[in-house]
Amino acid sequence: MNSRRVFLKNLGLATAGLAVAPSLDLFAAPKSWFEISLAEWSLHKTIFKGDLKNIDFPELAAKKFGIYGVEYVNQFFKDKAKDMTYLKDLNNRAKDNGVTNVMIMVDGEGNLGDSEENKRKEAVENHYKWIDAAAFLGCKSIRVNAAGKGTPEEVKKQVVQSLSTLADYGKKAKINVIVENHGGISSHGDWLSDVLRTVGKKNCGSLPDFGNFYEYDRYQGVKDLMPFAKGVSAKTQEFDDKGNETLVDYERMMRIVKENGFRGFVGIEYEGKTLSEEDGIIASKKLLERIKSLV
């Protein structure tokens, strides 16, 4: 196994011409209406192959891609949620590279809409450690899923209960609990917005994902969810020869985001098959930077 130093060099982080950490002067400059962050899932193939570790993700984001906000995925450090030594190291890696820890995306901790009360309670409690970890890392949010079995109304009732409990726990740590449209009934913008409206807590919001609407119009879905948005997931898959995403009209979508008064991080989540993960992230960043100048 290569050392971390050799690994980073192999990725090209030490070569000339790549982005370097922003200066203090740049940090002091007025921010535009959104900042670009990088969702760790964009590199899931690289991570699963063993070519990148979660601990190195912040440095890679900054030095390879010039992106200074990161969105972690819990499955890439599943056994480290309570490991304060690891979390301190991860936090220091981010700080050393001028990187903001934006959120932790949480999967695999049980269904918050489970029809069985004991399983639902267990799922809620399984999320507590990630709220604590997010707070330690200086994140603003954890992303959760609104999954469960039953009729839409039954799942809504179950999810509302879970989200309300989680939001109360998160409030103590100043952490938002945000829900992504992530398949099933949660990918119906009207249903999810109704859930969040019913919860009615300031720190319980949405993470609209441009790509996760399957039986629902994506533009309407983002409109539904933007009033509750505490982040935005800019899903990209394929690009044409002009650098436009072929499945999403990004100018139209980002206008919806801006018109709802959003100010915050827009996270790149590349899931394409044609470009490599590295090239897909670069193409996504160029697209967002171009759109920022147009919208």
Residue pairs with C-beta under 8 A, 6 or more apart in sequence:
2 10
4 53
4 55
4 56
7 51
7 52
7 56
8 14
8 56
8 59
8 60
8 63
11 52
11 60
11 64
12 18
12 64
13 59
13 60
13 63
13 64
18 63
18 64
18 66
19 62
19 63
19 64
19 65
19 66
20 63
21 62
21 63
21 68
21 97
21 98
22 68
22 98
27 98
32 292
33 258
33 262
33 263
33 292
34 232
34 257
34 258
34 262
34 263
34 264
34 265
34 266
34 292
35 68
35 69
35 264
35 265
35 266
36 67
36 69
36 265
36 266
36 267
36 268
36 285
36 288
36 289
37 67
37 69
37 70
37 71
37 100
37 102
37 265
37 266
37 267
37 268
38 61
38 65
38 67
38 69
38 70
38 71
38 267
38 268
38 281
39 71
39 73
39 105
39 233
39 267
39 268
39 269
40 47
40 54
40 57
40 70
40 71
40 72
40 73
40 76
40 105
41 73
41 105
41 269
41 271
42 268
42 269
42 270
42 271
42 277
42 280
42 281
42 284
43 52
43 57
43 60
43 277
43 281
44 73
44 277
45 277
46 52
46 277
47 53
47 54
47 76
52 60
54 72
54 76
54 77
54 80
54 90
55 77
55 86
55 89
55 90
55 93
56 93
57 70
57 72
57 76
58 70
58 90
58 93
58 94
58 97
58 99
58 101
59 93
59 96
59 97
59 99
61 67
61 68
61 69
61 70
61 97
61 99
62 68
62 97
62 98
62 99
63 97
64 278
65 281
65 282
65 285
66 285
67 268
67 281
67 285
68 97
68 98
68 99
68 100
69 99
69 100
69 102
69 265
69 267
70 94
70 99
70 100
70 101
70 102
71 102
71 103
71 104
71 105
71 143
71 231
71 265
71 267
72 101
72 103
72 104
72 105
72 137
72 139
73 104
73 105
73 107
74 81
74 104
74 105
74 106
74 107
74 108
74 109
74 130
75 107
75 108
77 86
77 90
78 108
80 86
80 87
80 90
80 133
81 129
81 130
81 132
81 133
82 129
82 132
82 133
84 136
87 133
87 136
87 137
88 136
90 137
91 101
91 136
91 137
91 138
93 99
94 100
94 101
94 137
100 138
100 265
101 134
101 137
101 138
101 139
102 139
102 140
102 141
102 231
102 265
102 267
103 134
103 139
103 140
103 141
103 142
103 143
103 178
103 231
104 130
104 133
104 134
104 137
104 139
104 141
104 142
104 143
105 142
105 143
105 180
106 127
106 130
106 142
106 143
106 144
106 145
107 145
109 123
109 126
109 127
109 130
110 119
110 120
110 122
110 123
110 124
110 126
111 119
111 120
111 123
111 145
111 147
111 148
111 149
112 120
112 123
112 124
112 127
112 144
112 145
112 146
112 147
112 148
112 158
112 159
112 162
112 163
112 166
113 120
113 146
113 147
113 148
113 149
113 150
113 155
113 156
113 158
113 159
113 162
114 120
114 123
114 148
114 149
114 158
115 148
115 149
115 150
115 154
115 158
120 148
120 158
120 161
120 162
123 162
124 162
124 165
124 166
127 142
127 144
127 166
128 169
130 142
131 142
131 166
131 169
131 170
131 173
131 175
131 177
132 173
134 140
134 141
134 142
134 173
134 175
135 173
135 174
135 175
139 175
140 175
140 176
140 230
141 175
141 176
141 177
141 178
141 205
141 207
141 230
141 231
142 170
142 175
142 176
142 177
142 178
143 178
143 179
143 180
143 207
143 231
144 163
144 166
144 177
144 178
144 179
144 180
145 179
145 180
145 182
145 186
146 155
146 159
146 163
146 179
146 182
146 185
146 186
146 192
146 195
147 182
147 183
147 184
147 186
148 154
148 155
148 158
148 159
149 155
150 158
152 185
152 188
152 191
155 185
156 191
156 194
156 195
156 198
159 195
160 195
160 198
160 199
163 177
163 179
163 195
163 196
163 199
163 201
163 204
164 199
164 201
164 204
166 177
166 204
167 177
167 199
167 201
167 203
167 204
168 201
170 176
170 177
170 203
170 204
171 201
171 203
174 203
175 203
176 203
176 204
176 205
176 230
177 203
177 204
177 205
178 204
178 205
178 206
178 207
178 230
178 231
179 186
179 192
179 195
179 196
179 204
179 205
179 206
179 207
180 186
180 206
180 207
180 208
180 209
180 212
180 233
181 187
181 188
181 189
181 192
181 206
181 208
181 209
181 212
181 213
181 221
181 225
182 209
182 212
183 212
183 214
185 191
185 192
186 192
187 212
187 213
187 214
187 215
187 216
187 221
188 215
188 216
188 221
189 213
189 216
189 220
189 221
189 222
189 223
189 224
189 225
190 216
190 224
192 206
192 224
192 225
193 206
193 224
193 225
193 227
193 228
196 204
196 205
196 206
196 225
196 228
197 228
204 228
205 228
205 229
205 230
206 225
206 226
206 228
206 229
206 230
207 229
207 230
207 231
207 232
207 233
208 221
208 222
208 225
208 226
208 229
208 232
208 233
208 257
209 233
209 235
209 269
210 218
210 222
210 232
210 233
210 234
210 235
210 248
210 253
211 218
211 233
211 235
211 236
211 237
211 247
211 248
211 269
211 271
212 233
212 235
213 221
218 248
218 253
219 249
219 252
219 253
219 256
222 253
222 256
222 257
223 256
223 260
226 256
226 257
226 260
226 262
227 260
229 257
229 260
229 262
229 264
230 264
231 264
231 265
231 266
231 267
232 257
232 262
232 264
232 265
232 266
232 267
233 267
233 269
234 250
234 266
234 267
234 268
234 269
234 284
234 288
235 248
235 269
235 271
236 245
236 248
236 268
236 269
236 270
236 271
236 272
236 280
236 283
236 284
236 287
237 245
237 246
237 247
237 270
237 271
237 272
237 273
238 245
238 246
238 247
238 272
238 273
238 274
239 245
239 246
239 272
239 274
239 275
239 283
239 287
240 246
243 283
243 286
243 287
243 290
244 250
244 287
245 284
245 287
250 287
250 288
250 291
251 291
251 294
251 295
254 266
254 288
254 291
254 292
254 295
255 295
257 266
258 295
266 288
268 281
268 284
268 285
268 288
270 277
270 280
270 281
270 283
270 284
272 280
275 283
